[in-house]
């Protein structure tokens, strides 16, 4: 069954396990998957304070393809990783900032060395950047009347020009939240921060409710375009692209049924947009991926490779690059934690997508053709994060759980190469990534990658140059085969969210598999005090924490 509690502040988050009566997708011999190990838990990261990695956020990427990861170290320092090293940790700053909660939230960095992430500062949720604090809970809400303050800050990202974007609840009384807004700070200072969209805005007859701005949004790499999920006073959802409503709940979806929910969203520098969501079609085919308003892939359809997307199948990760190429993660039978990563070169027809990796696949980190580890499962959390990042040279980054031999799974960030043999749609062509030469095949033709190789993937990757061999801490180029590059490392363990009253940093605990995402510490507000999770036969209760705590769980949407 599918739970339709994705879209708001609900008491119940239900995940029903499909019985393992369907044939295993691993019944046949599995091919070793080329991958690069970027970071993993307990690894002592280059450029840090000498302590190990305690937690890792899902990755984002810069325009040149450098992975960006935020989290906490075992020393309780927060850290920011860009490319192949830590570029900041708390001891280098003057503020008592921690990364508590950031392991499930959106962050961002660019090739100029700017970055921003949702931090915990002075016990409150905040936006912290390479130049220090941007805003924190209790500050005046930019662009609002006097006495309106920021109440709870969550997803934060950054465009290539260095502008920061963040979602926040606001408060008029100082004792409870009274609305929500999406903000943009052009230079990562409070003085130059304005609301992009807020409660009360009239979108051609669709008036955004006070709490109608949702924490699901995406910004194009160059900052010229945004897509935002909003609701009206009747709790009707809509998607807004650059201030224009493009899809509304209960309207015909163009193929079968009406739009029902809007989950993960994406947008590129050409203004092309995507979302994954539910429809009112029959349950066997009600979940879809949409490109520029048209359904590009529907639950139940067969892809070029990989498992058939049988009910119940849901999208748990989505990324769109400027060439129009798409990375998408589906959760599918036989169990709710079966997840497969696909890559598509034609966003208008994602049935042509190919499988990149799925549960149980052997992973080759050093390029010798033999398995170095096994993918346990991909990390997903559609409540807060698109869960996957895609470079302009078609390298896919994702957070995952990996097994080395018979050991327990380890939380890690991985890179996977992808290639297009033909032309894509919705882009301008895949020239070599900045920072290195193009691999064999050179610059791509219109909308695609040339010669079957990912054009310039080696150059786009951190530390990578054309044709290098892959080893931990060095680049791997996208030569003739278009393999990935990025630093590696060692370590072990998995991370969760900081418990009640904890110090800076994150402790092992909360899992994405619960289906409920943990929010940043803020003030008690418009969220239910309890959420009930039923996962298989297990039951777990979580309680919202008040101001000053980093634990604030809600059902995944």
C-alpha positions, 0 to 999 in steps of 0.5 A: 500500500502507499501512504499519502502522508507525504505532504504535510505535518501529520501524526502518522507515517506508515511504511508497509513492507511488501512481502519478500515473495517476489523474485530477487533482483539479484538471482543472476550473477551481478556485474561489478560496478565502478565507483569512487569512495569519496568519504566514509565514517571514521575516516581521518579527512585531509585538511581537517583537525586530525579527528575522524568523520562522525557524520556525512550529509548527502552530497551536492556538487559545484559547477565544475563537479566537485562534491560538497559534503557537510557533517561533524567530526569525532572532535565535535567540530563541524566540517565542510568538504569540497572537492578532495579535502576539508575546507573548514572546521569549527576550530578555524571559526570564531562562532560556536557552530555545530553541524547537528542535523545537517546530515539530512539537510541540503547544503551547497558550495561553489568553485570560488570556495564559498559555501553555506549549510544549515548549522546549529549556532548558540543552540539554535538553527542557523545558516552558516557560511564561509564568511560566518553567520548569515542568520540564526533563529531569533534574528529579525526576519528579512523583508518582514515588518518589525517584530517578526523573527526567524523561528526554525531554519532548515534546508540551505543551498548556494548557487555558483555566484555565491548567493545562499538560499534557505527555508525558515518558519517565522514568528510574529509573537516570539512564542509560536511560529506564524508562517514560512518563507524561502529566502535568498541572500545575495552575498551571504549576509543578513543585510542583503537577504530577502524573501523570494516567496512567502505566505500571502503571495498571490500566484495568479489566483493561488494565494499561498497560505501563511505556512504554505511555503514548503521546505522542498525547493531547488535552485539552478546551478547559476542561480537564475531559476527556482522551483518551490513547493507551496500550499494554499489555505485549503491545503492544495499543493502547487509547484512554482517555477520562477514565480509562476505556478506550473502544476497544481494538485487535483489538476489533470496530469496529461496522461492518467488521473490528476496530480496528487503530491509533489515530492523531490524537485529539480531545475537546471540553468536552462529553466527546465524543471522536474519533479517526482510525485504521486497521481490519482491514477490506479495504484499500479502506475500512480507514481511518476517523474515529470519533465517540464510538465510532461510525464517522463516515467511512470510506475510500472514501466520497464526501463532499459536495464534494472528491475521493473518499477512494480507497485509500490515504487517511489522516487527517492532521489532526483537530479537534473544537470544542464545537459538535460541528463537525469539521475533518479533513485527508485525504492521498489519491491521486494522490500522498502529498502530496495533502491536502484539508481538510474541514469537517463540521457533523455529527460522526456523519455526516462524509460531509456534510463539505464541502471547504475547500481542497486542493493547488493551490487559489488563495487570496484573502487580501484579500477582493477575490475574486482570487488572491493566492497558491496553496496548495502543500500543507497541513502534516501530522505525525500523529506529534506534532500534530493539525495543524489547529485549529478555533475555536468560531466555525468558523474553521480554522487550519492550517500550510501551504506557500504559493506567491506567483507562481512563487516557491518555497513558503513556510511559513505559518499560514493561517486558513479560514472555515467555515459550517454551514447547518443544525444540528450534533450534540454541542454547545450552539449557536454563540453569538458568540465572546468579544471581538466581536459576532456576524456576520449571523445572530447566535447559532447555533441548537442545535448549529449556526451561524445563518443560514448565517453563522458565529455571531460568528466575527469576535468570536472572531478576534484583532483582529476585529470584526463586518463588517470588511474584511480586511487584513494585521495587522487582523481580518476579521469573520465578517459575513454570509458568515462570513469569517475574521479574523487578522493577516497578514504577509510573508516567505518560506522554509520551516523544518525542524529544528535539526541536530546541535550547533546553537545555539538555534532551528531551521534549514531542513531536516527536512520533514513530507513525510518521514513521520518526525517529529522529537522533542525533545532528551532523553537516549538511551533506548528509541528505535531508533538508526536509521530508514530512510525510503523516499519514492518513489525517495529514501532518507534516513537519520536518526539519533537524537541524544543528550542536548543535541541537538535532532535525534531523528527517528522514523517517523511513526505 
